[in-house]
Structures are given as structure tokens and as C-alpha cells.
Amino acid sequence: MCQVGEDDHELLQRAEVPGVSKKCVKCKEATAAVVIRAGDAFCRGCFKEYFIHKFRAMLGKNRVLFPGEKVLLAVSGGPSSCSMLAQVQEGLRQNAHKKLRFLPGIVFIDEGGAVGQSLEDRRRMAAELQAVFKATGFPFLVVPLEQVLDLPSSVVAAAPAPSERAAGVYKKAVGRFIQRDGGGRQAPLEREETPLADVPECRTLLLQQLVGSAKTLTAREDLLNTLRQHLLVHTARTEGYSKVMLGDSCTRLAVKLLTSISLGRGAQLAQDTGFSDSRYGDIVLVRPMRDYSAKEIAYYNRMFSVPSVFIPGLDTKTRDKSSIQRLTESFVTKLQADFPSTVSAIYRTSEKLQTACTSSSSADHGDRCLLCMCALDTAAENASAFKATLISEQLSQKKPPGAPSAAVPEPAPLEPESAAATGQCCSSGGGEDCGKAAGGGGCCSSAREPESSDLRRLLCYSCQLTIRDMSSVDRLPVYILSEAQRRLRRSQMREQIGEFLLDQGDEGDQRMT
Amino acid sequence: MAAPVAIHLEFGGGAELLFNGVKEHHVTLPSQSEPWDVKQLLVWIQQNLLKERPELFVQGDSVRPGILVLINDADWELMGELDYQLQDQDNVVFISTLHGG
């Protein structure tokens, strides 16, 4: 490789092996123990300071966490989230320098059912994690992923965003908080911790069928991510938390960035990998660990005994090419081994991403993807590439698109409510008025569960691809299907009475409701 | 003639799945004429301890990218990586930072 220009020297510099028993670059006294980035060797003490400082700086720079706010920590048991938990614990200590000021709670989502773990393994791992949680003293919840089958449709219906807070408000809020209790002790646990209740086997079976209905591992992982996020947001809402902290590390986010591009989620990159993600309106997801590489986290956990539990996931022990996520991870890690600035270069790029549409409050229900809750990116103009894919798909379909779906056996444990939905759509979904006689015929004739082709209109591009990979959408949880039906009915209604509305847009909406 | 070397091995972050879930191993490397180095240790592990899927642990001469190696709680990059010569009672830790074990 010709090294004429100095600009690309840093980016393409291969890893140099530093000399044996080097001194710490910071304090220059103690023997170095860790190599961070390219060639910076730190000793234990300096490394610990650096690590802790980075966490505070990340929270302080993005002034998103207000003092006294309830924040839910989403802990998966893996090294990043357990490290995040340890940092929060460290930051809340009485005599900590620049003490953190929010009220944390912990949630652990047990995905063993979707992955195929045995009940004893799930119980054992949950018990190990519970011991870790109890030691922190924060209130915690153990939620099995099976609960995602029982969520209400409000999870996927866009919630109004809280009023935008100006930058100056943060400083005032901090000042007020300090005056008021001067950093008093956190309130003791008000409620008993909830251990992992035994999940009935039929629920686990339903969940496995749902995840198994996606044919590729890529789609399965994507689906699992979506379901997990929905469950997290719902838990935060019901327990009264306004923020959720996710433990995604820099390495993980770099992989996620490239994966998202491969999956067609380019339009949602800023929200998927940014520090704060406000697509759910009232619940904001923050990622305070996004500045830490996986190596730093692993070293810190090892050197300072941060407990973590390894929980196998969907792609544990799979081959490199089994899914897009797996392949990207293997690619990035291999590149990182030779060029240690890979991950940070990707990270710096992701920091520059911003969402195109700024005001989320004005986007009504119809403008958001049903599954991932990001703004729809599928307005297909005539000359766009997306339109071309749609046309080629229509041309290559063998059966006519209007044919009813093949006979899908109704799963026995389904509630009778959804069976009634296939019969009459007017009475389901909370008694929405089905429209006047003129449009009544058209509405009631579509009295069936939404099909894959119907759902397409409600999804962003990458969620469409995931749904396309599923053998049947009937396995989706009730809350998704009923919200889909509701939106389809709304849009049908809108089409039918569109010509009678005086003003397109806001005023028309107010009139309909 | 080097004496047999007693090494304490640990596996974490999911790497233990490849070793029947056992995280700690006390092993004694047989004596041989040259001192043991990490490269030979990897070969020895692959032959004697690794139960399945060797490609998830070693890649060529070295460990698979994404698996961190600590020798006596210090980064192996500071010790010379594969060329570090093992001493008696050394502690070598392999931590996987990958998703898939």
C-alpha cells in the first residue's frame, strides 16, 4: 500500500505490538495493564479512572437525564449491561465525585423461551442475575419475553411526546434538586422484588412458533429485537419510568450500524445508534455505553470483578454466514483486529447522523412504522429504486395478490376475541364506528385478519422485509394485528370520505375524531 | 529440558460453551525442550481441551478475532502476544466479546 499521503496513515495503521512491560502513558509510573485504542497503555488505576469518567462525561454531555427522574436499566446479563449497572451504582454512591442524580430500576427480560432454553437453565440464570440485582439495592423486575404476547395495542400506537425542554431548563432543574434535598438518600424499596414466575408452557410454545415463523435467522433476530423493545417500553410505561438505559457498547453499535444499512434501515440509523432515541414519544431510550469498546468493558469487568452472566442468544455458536448480523459482526471484529481504529471510525461517523424529520409530535399514527415506530420511508415516487422493486415483485408473483391466504390452522389457545374478529370487524377493537352505509359494505367485507400484503403499507422498508420472511403473519401477537387492523380501517375510511373533507390534514383529522 | 508448567486457564464471555461449560481449568503442560509459549499453548488447548467447533476459538495461529487474552491480568499485547513464554503458575484468561460465544 503506497503511503504517500499522511492523511490515511492513521486510519490504515496496522496494530503495532508495544514493547513488553511498558509504563502507563498517563501516570508514567505504574506498569501498564491494558492497551486501549492504538498503542495507549494504561495501568489499572488510570484505566479505572478513565472508565468511570467516560460514563459521567457521556451523561453530562447529553443532558437528557434530569435529576430525580426514574430511569429503567435494561440489563441482559451480558458484560456491557452489567458494566452499565456497576457504573450507575458507582455513580450513585454518597461520596462520589459529581454524583449521579436519578432513580434507577432494573429490568431483565428473559428470552430463554424464544431461544429454546430449558426451564431449569432459565431459572438458574435468572437466579444468578437476581443475586446480582439484589446486591445493588435497586428495585428490579424479571420479565419473561412471553409477556409480549399480552401487550396492549397502545405500545405500537404513537404516544404524544412530552413538551420539549429547552437547554437552560436542565441547569435550573439541577439547581432546584440540589437545594431541595441536597443529595439525600434514595428512597428504600417500596415493593418486593418479583422473581421469575413460572411461565405456562403453552405461552412459550406460542412464542417459539412466532419466532420460528420467520424463515431466516436474520428475520428472527430482527423480530426478536422488535419484540424485546416493545416489552421494554411497555414495562417502563407501566412502572412509571420515563427513560430506559440500554447497554449497547461501541463495538455492538458499529456492527448494528453496518447491519442496519444491510437490512434497509438506513433511514432510521440515527435513532437506532444514537445516544437518545425518542421514537416512542414519552419513553426515551438512551445508550450511555456507546463510547466504550467491547474490549474496554471486558477488561474492566475482569479487573474489577463486575459480575455478569452469559446468556446464549439466537446466534450463539452459529456459523459466520448464518445471518446478516452475524456476518457483519465477524467482519467488523476481524477488521478491528488488524486495524484498531475501525470501530471508532464507524462510531465517529454514526455520531454525525441526525434524523431528517425533527418534530415527532406532528407525525400522526399513519406516518409511523407499525413495528419499529420510526417514520415511514416508503413513499415510492415513480422513478425511485423502491418503486422498481415493487414493480418487479408484482410481475414475478405467481398467484393473484387478492387471493385469500392458505388455510392456516387456528392455534387453540388464542382468545375467542380474535376468532370473532374474523367474523365481524365492527365489534372488535373497542367498538369503533365502522363507517356510513356508503362505505359500510366495503369495510365489513374485509372481515379477516390482516394479510402480509395488507401489513406492507404500514411498515417501513426493513420491517417489510422481515415480515416477508415470515411464513404467516397470523403468529404475530394480538396487539400488533389489532393495531394493524385499526390503521387499515382508518386509512380506508379516510380514502372513502376524503373528497368530503374541506381541509386536507389537521383540521380533517380533528373532525373525524 | 524445561520442567512441566502448571497453568491456570479461565474462559469467559461465552467461550466456556466450547469447553463443556467449564470456566476454570488447572492444567499442567508436559515438559519439553523449549519453553512453552502462547502459540504452543493454543495448539495444546485445541488438541486436549476444546470439545467442539475449533473454528470458534482459534483462527490459524492465533485466537479468533474478538477473543481477548489476559496473561496474569494484563493485556497480552503488552506481553508479546503469541511469543510470550509461559511461566509456572501463570494465569491465562480467554474472554469472548462476541455475540455468538
Interface residues (C-beta under 8 A of the other chain):
Chain A: A15 V17 P18 V20 S21 K22 T31 A32 A33 V34 V35 A41 P79 T251 A294 K295 I297 A298 Y299 R302 M303 F310 P312 G313 D315 T316 K317 T318 Q325 R326 E329 S330 T333 K334 Q336 A337
Chain B: G12 G13 G14 E16 L17 L18 R53 L56 P65 G66 L68 L70 D73 A74 D75 E77 L78 M79 G80 E81 V93 I95 T97 L98 H99 G100 G101
